[in-house]
Amino acid sequence: MTAAPQVVVLANSDLLAAATAARLITSVIDAQAAKGTASVVLTGGRTGTAVLAQVLASPAKDAVNWSQVDFYWGDERFLPAGDPERNETQAREALLDHLPIDSARVYAMEPSDGKFGDDPDAAAVAYAELLASKAEDGQVPTFDVCLLGVGEEGHTASIFPESPAVYETERTVVAVRDCPKPPPTRVSLTLPAIRQASEVWLLTGGEAKADPIAMALGGATEVEIPAAGARGRQRTLWLLDKAAAAKL
């Protein structure tokens, strides 16, 4: 079972980032209170990175035991390590490099100059194996919060409309080629993996997103609008600014 979506609309993109950061800090604190640790799937993009910057700016971040947080990624641009376009690079600069985290609990996807060389399929298999090794049962951990963005054509993670990745039902991580947005090669969690998260939060802003969001929340299939298929076990939360929510 997955949760029916809830929608929260913020006045502008700055408030969207700040409100999401506050929610994230609270969710991590709650998870740690319940079981000692927390796991978060990070996303890239303007909004995702802005959320991380707001976490860093919040005094409440000091209530988190950052050494007991596992960090994963929903997708990654298959580029060399340290490339400014990599989601990992952006997350490190915005937040991770400034916190007392346990580096062994930061689970980045392999770069294109990593141990698998320029082979995104091998990088995807390795990440799937990593996730399986962290799962108590099944193929992936039950992430506490999975953060995702939404693209102008309705993609989420690096799952694009009508693409092979959106049809995937068996694998938890796949290589994605020929993306309509650069860079063309990526590694991504699949929708079945995303749906193992306790909570899935879809964060986005801007009027260019209004149509795909209205479609996703209006009954579109995940093949048409992949973001429509991103749902959490306990909660599915769309965090939007007014412009993105304009057609709801």
Buried (B, 14 or more C-beta within 10 A) or exposed (E): EBBEBEBBBBEEBEBBBBBBBBBBBEBBBEBBEEEEBBBBBBBBBBBBBBBBBBBBEBEEBEEBBBEBBBBBBBBBBBBEEEBEEBBBBBBBBBBBEBBEBEEEBBBBBBBBEBEBEEBBEBBBBBBBEBBBEBBEEEBBBBBBBBBBBBBBBBBBBBBBBEBEBBEBEEBBBBBBBEBEEEBEBBBBBBBBBBBBBBBBBBBBBBEEBBBBBBBBBEEBEBEBBBBBBBBBBEBBBBBBBBBBBBBE
